[in-house]
Amino acid sequence: MENAEVHRDYKAAKYGMWFFLYTELLFFGGMFLLYSVFRSRYPLAFHASAAEENIVLGSVNTAVLLTSSLCIALSITAVRRRNVRLSTLLQGLTVLMGAAFLVVKYFEWSAKIAKGIYPNSPVLLKMDPGNILFFGLYYVMTGIHGLHVLIGIIVISFMIYFTAKGNITPQNFSKLENTGLYWHFVDIVWIYLFPLFYLIT
């Protein structure tokens, strides 16, 4: 009876996470749709604005997030194989790579702000409407994504604690697995953001 209850709880948690990710997909999907509409209306301005993006840093961040996804996936496998130490190490690496992503994004934003390119800045307001829309979408979409990365870092930090304390086990690892699903979703969103803002030149 106890095993059946655990199984039901596991399935409920999994369904709950998928439902949450579905709502997130709708949210980001709406922003992607908005981007597509404005890009079709101001194609030349969007291409010109994208030239301001640092493709090297964007590529580095892409590699960092993809590697972090691998680490969180391997951490789940490690738990299932009863290797707690390896799992916590891999989760820790995921947190560090998530933090590295935010640091790189900080330097990217700082470089633009130093040039006077930020929402409602005098420099930006003198540009064409297409440029204003591009950078407005850039700050909103990458900012919201960065917030999701930060939330993921916090949640994974809790998972490290739970794993080390033995609350996450080979029989009960749904919390870590759902956290992994969330992190993979965050990475997938970035995979779409990267070409939209960096590779359209």
Contacts in CASP RR format, 6 or more apart in sequence:
PFRMAT RR
TARGET T0000
AUTHOR 0000-0000-0000
METHOD contacts of the structure
MODEL  1
MENAEVHRDYKAAKYGMWFFLYTELLFFGGMFLLYSVFRSRYPLAFHASA
AEENIVLGSVNTAVLLTSSLCIALSITAVRRRNVRLSTLLQGLTVLMGAA
FLVVKYFEWSAKIAKGIYPNSPVLLKMDPGNILFFGLYYVMTGIHGLHVL
IGIIVISFMIYFTAKGNITPQNFSKLENTGLYWHFVDIVWIYLFPLFYLI
T
6 171 0 8 1.000
6 172 0 8 1.000
9 174 0 8 1.000
10 172 0 8 1.000
10 174 0 8 1.000
13 174 0 8 1.000
13 175 0 8 1.000
13 178 0 8 1.000
14 174 0 8 1.000
14 177 0 8 1.000
14 178 0 8 1.000
17 178 0 8 1.000
17 181 0 8 1.000
17 182 0 8 1.000
18 181 0 8 1.000
20 182 0 8 1.000
21 181 0 8 1.000
21 182 0 8 1.000
21 185 0 8 1.000
24 148 0 8 1.000
24 185 0 8 1.000
25 185 0 8 1.000
28 189 0 8 1.000
28 192 0 8 1.000
31 137 0 8 1.000
31 140 0 8 1.000
31 141 0 8 1.000
31 144 0 8 1.000
32 192 0 8 1.000
32 196 0 8 1.000
34 137 0 8 1.000
35 137 0 8 1.000
35 141 0 8 1.000
35 196 0 8 1.000
38 46 0 8 1.000
38 130 0 8 1.000
38 133 0 8 1.000
38 134 0 8 1.000
38 137 0 8 1.000
39 46 0 8 1.000
39 200 0 8 1.000
41 130 0 8 1.000
42 128 0 8 1.000
42 129 0 8 1.000
42 130 0 8 1.000
42 133 0 8 1.000
42 134 0 8 1.000
45 128 0 8 1.000
45 129 0 8 1.000
45 130 0 8 1.000
45 131 0 8 1.000
45 133 0 8 1.000
45 134 0 8 1.000
46 130 0 8 1.000
46 134 0 8 1.000
46 200 0 8 1.000
47 200 0 8 1.000
47 201 0 8 1.000
48 131 0 8 1.000
49 130 0 8 1.000
49 131 0 8 1.000
49 134 0 8 1.000
49 135 0 8 1.000
49 138 0 8 1.000
50 134 0 8 1.000
50 197 0 8 1.000
50 198 0 8 1.000
50 199 0 8 1.000
50 200 0 8 1.000
50 201 0 8 1.000
51 201 0 8 1.000
52 112 0 8 1.000
52 115 0 8 1.000
52 117 0 8 1.000
53 108 0 8 1.000
53 197 0 8 1.000
53 198 0 8 1.000
53 201 0 8 1.000
54 108 0 8 1.000
54 111 0 8 1.000
54 198 0 8 1.000
55 198 0 8 1.000
55 199 0 8 1.000
57 104 0 8 1.000
57 107 0 8 1.000
57 108 0 8 1.000
58 104 0 8 1.000
58 108 0 8 1.000
58 194 0 8 1.000
58 198 0 8 1.000
59 194 0 8 1.000
59 198 0 8 1.000
60 104 0 8 1.000
61 101 0 8 1.000
61 104 0 8 1.000
61 105 0 8 1.000
61 190 0 8 1.000
61 194 0 8 1.000
62 190 0 8 1.000
62 191 0 8 1.000
62 194 0 8 1.000
64 97 0 8 1.000
64 98 0 8 1.000
64 100 0 8 1.000
64 101 0 8 1.000
64 104 0 8 1.000
65 97 0 8 1.000
65 98 0 8 1.000
65 101 0 8 1.000
65 186 0 8 1.000
65 187 0 8 1.000
65 190 0 8 1.000
66 187 0 8 1.000
66 191 0 8 1.000
67 97 0 8 1.000
68 93 0 8 1.000
68 94 0 8 1.000
68 97 0 8 1.000
68 98 0 8 1.000
68 101 0 8 1.000
68 183 0 8 1.000
68 187 0 8 1.000
69 183 0 8 1.000
69 184 0 8 1.000
69 187 0 8 1.000
71 90 0 8 1.000
71 91 0 8 1.000
71 92 0 8 1.000
71 93 0 8 1.000
71 94 0 8 1.000
71 97 0 8 1.000
72 90 0 8 1.000
72 91 0 8 1.000
72 94 0 8 1.000
72 156 0 8 1.000
72 179 0 8 1.000
72 180 0 8 1.000
72 183 0 8 1.000
72 184 0 8 1.000
73 180 0 8 1.000
73 184 0 8 1.000
74 90 0 8 1.000
75 86 0 8 1.000
75 87 0 8 1.000
75 88 0 8 1.000
75 90 0 8 1.000
75 91 0 8 1.000
75 94 0 8 1.000
75 163 0 8 1.000
75 176 0 8 1.000
76 87 0 8 1.000
76 173 0 8 1.000
76 176 0 8 1.000
76 177 0 8 1.000
76 180 0 8 1.000
78 84 0 8 1.000
78 86 0 8 1.000
78 87 0 8 1.000
78 90 0 8 1.000
79 87 0 8 1.000
79 163 0 8 1.000
79 168 0 8 1.000
79 169 0 8 1.000
79 170 0 8 1.000
79 173 0 8 1.000
79 176 0 8 1.000
80 170 0 8 1.000
80 173 0 8 1.000
81 170 0 8 1.000
82 170 0 8 1.000
84 163 0 8 1.000
84 164 0 8 1.000
84 166 0 8 1.000
87 163 0 8 1.000
87 168 0 8 1.000
87 176 0 8 1.000
88 160 0 8 1.000
88 163 0 8 1.000
88 164 0 8 1.000
91 156 0 8 1.000
91 159 0 8 1.000
91 160 0 8 1.000
91 163 0 8 1.000
91 176 0 8 1.000
92 156 0 8 1.000
92 160 0 8 1.000
94 156 0 8 1.000
94 183 0 8 1.000
95 153 0 8 1.000
95 156 0 8 1.000
95 157 0 8 1.000
95 160 0 8 1.000
98 149 0 8 1.000
98 153 0 8 1.000
99 153 0 8 1.000
101 146 0 8 1.000
101 149 0 8 1.000
102 146 0 8 1.000
102 149 0 8 1.000
102 150 0 8 1.000
102 153 0 8 1.000
105 142 0 8 1.000
105 143 0 8 1.000
105 146 0 8 1.000
109 139 0 8 1.000
112 118 0 8 1.000
112 135 0 8 1.000
115 123 0 8 1.000
116 122 0 8 1.000
116 123 0 8 1.000
116 124 0 8 1.000
117 123 0 8 1.000
117 124 0 8 1.000
117 135 0 8 1.000
118 124 0 8 1.000
118 135 0 8 1.000
118 139 0 8 1.000
119 135 0 8 1.000
119 136 0 8 1.000
119 139 0 8 1.000
124 131 0 8 1.000
124 132 0 8 1.000
124 135 0 8 1.000
125 132 0 8 1.000
138 197 0 8 1.000
141 193 0 8 1.000
141 197 0 8 1.000
142 193 0 8 1.000
142 197 0 8 1.000
145 186 0 8 1.000
145 189 0 8 1.000
145 190 0 8 1.000
145 193 0 8 1.000
148 186 0 8 1.000
148 189 0 8 1.000
149 186 0 8 1.000
152 179 0 8 1.000
152 182 0 8 1.000
152 183 0 8 1.000
152 186 0 8 1.000
155 179 0 8 1.000
155 182 0 8 1.000
156 179 0 8 1.000
156 183 0 8 1.000
159 168 0 8 1.000
159 175 0 8 1.000
159 176 0 8 1.000
159 179 0 8 1.000
162 168 0 8 1.000
162 175 0 8 1.000
162 176 0 8 1.000
163 176 0 8 1.000
167 175 0 8 1.000
168 175 0 8 1.000
168 176 0 8 1.000
END
